[in-house]
Amino acid sequence: MSFRIPLPGCAVAVLAATLALTGCDDQEAGQAVQKLKSFFNAIKPDVLLLKGLTPGVTTEAQVRDQMGEPETVRGFNDGSKRLEYPRGPQGLTTYFVDIAADGTLAGITQVLTAANFAKVHIGMSEGEVRQLLGKPGQIAVFPLKPETVWSWKWLEGGVTPEAFFNVHFDRDGRVYTTSRSDILRGR
């Protein structure tokens, strides 16, 4: 007599990865486990990604263990850091995780918001926009115009819940305007 226990899809993936690791040496196994963790962090719902992270208590190492490696790390003169976690590609959130000089979590901010978009102004450099909004989900270059457009997908709400916020840069890499565009589905 035999019976089957149904497993959820991610459990099957973990089981398959575990079985695949049995033939690996320690270094290969460590790399495979890290890739698997990175994959799960990329698809982990935000509520689980941020669960249990406590300012003043959680260390940078614990943040990286839970959230994975950041897209960008910015160090500041006072010894603090900002870790950038865009949830994508084309995710609706980008988290800036601030680490205090003592190595503990200072705070987490979701930066793809109307309030942050309103801070983008004419004349800002590409670097200043990147420090404000994080890595864009799309970059389009229009050489004949000439302009470069950075776009972030975000949860706008309203009639069309998702939209793109676009920042248009001139040939000198300075903001000359911003715009929004709808996300067209099924066309």
N, C-alpha and C positions, 0 to 999 in steps of 0.2 A: 504494500500500500504506500502510495506517495501522495504528497500534497504540495501545492504551490503557495507561496506567500507573495502577494503582489507588492512590488516596490515602486515608489514614485520615481519619475525619470531621473532626478538628480541623484537618488540613491544608487540607481543602476550605473550612472556615470562614475560615481565614487568607487563602487565595487569594481568596475572594469579598470579604473586607474590603479586601484590597489593591487589587483591581480597582475597588471602590466608591470608594476614596480618590483615584483618579486624577482625578476631576472636582471635587475639593474644593480650596479655597484652603488656605494653610498653617495657619490657625487651626482651621478645620473638620477638617482632617486630624489635627492634634494632638489635638483633642478625641476624635475617633473612635479614634485609637490608644490614648488613655488609657482609654476605655471598654472597648476590646478587652482591654487589659492587666488591667483590673479584673475582667472576666469570667473570664479565664484564671486569675487569682490566686484567685478564689472557688472554682473547681473543681479547682485544682491539688492533687494528693495532698500530705499533710503532709510526706512525705519530700523532695519537691521544693521545697516551700515553705521548708523550713528548711536545705536543702542549702548547704553552704559558708559559713554564717554563723558567724564565729569571734569569740568574746569577746576584747576588747582590740584587735582588728584591723578588723573590719567597722564601717563608719560608719553613722550613722542614715540618711543618704541611700541607702546601699546596701541597708539593711533595707527601707526604704520602696519602693525600686525593685523588690526581689524579692517582698515580701509585700503591697505595695499600701498604700493609706492606711488607718491604723488607725481603728477605731470610736471610740475615745476616747484622748486624750492627757492624762496627768496629770503636772504639773510639781512638783518638790519643792524645798525651800529650798536644798539643796546644789547645785542646778543640774542634777541628774539628771532623767530622765523615765521614765515607763512608758507604753508603747504597747499598747493592747488590741486583740487580733485574735480575735473570736469566729468560729468556722468554721461558718457556718450559712447560712440560718436552720436552726435545729434541728440544728446540727452536734454532734458528740460531743466536740469539743475547743475550748478557748479558751486562746489563748497570751497571756501577759504578756511583753512584750519590754522589758527594762530597758536604758536608755541611760545611760551614765555622764556625769558633768559634762563630760568632755572630748569628748563626741559619739560615742564608740565603744560598741559592744555590750557590755553587762555580763553579760547572761544571758537565757535564755528559759525560761519555766516554763509547763507545761500545768496550768491551775488547776482543771479539773473532775475532782477526785479525791476518794476517800473521806476522805483526811486533811484536805483543805481543807473538805469538807462538815462534818466533825466540829468545826471551829472556829466554826461558826455557833452562837450561843447566844441564849437568851431575853434580850430587851431590846435587842439590836442594832438600829441604825437601818437604813433602806433604803440609805443612802449607805455605811455600813460593809459591808453585805453586797455591794453592787455593787463596792466596792474589793477585796473578797476573791475574788469569783467572776466578776466581769465581767457583761456584759449578759445578762439572762435570755432564753431562747428564747421563752418565753410569759409573759404577764401576764394573770391572770384576776381580775376584780373581782366580788365578791359583796356587793352593797349591803345585802341583808337580813340578812346574818350579823353584823355587817359585817366583811369581811376582804378582803385582796388576797393572791393567791398568785403568787409568781414561781417558774418552773420552768426547769430546765436538763436537757437530754437528755445522758446521759453513758454511757460504756462501763463498765458495772458488772461484767460477767463473770458467771460462774455459769450457772444454768439459763436465764435470760433475759439475754442479753449486754447489751442496752440497757435503760435505765430512766430515769425522771424523778426528779430530786431537787427537792423542793418546799420553799419557805420561805413560811410563813404570817405575814402582818403584820396587826396589829390596826388599829383606826381611827386610832391615833396614829402609824402607820408603824413600829411596833416588832415585832420577831420575838416570836411567842408559842408557836410550835411549828414543827417540820419534819416532812416525811414523804417517802416514796418511792412511786412508782406504776409499774406495769408499762406497757410499750408494747404496746398491743393491735394485732395485725396480722390482716388478713383478716376483720374483723367489721364 
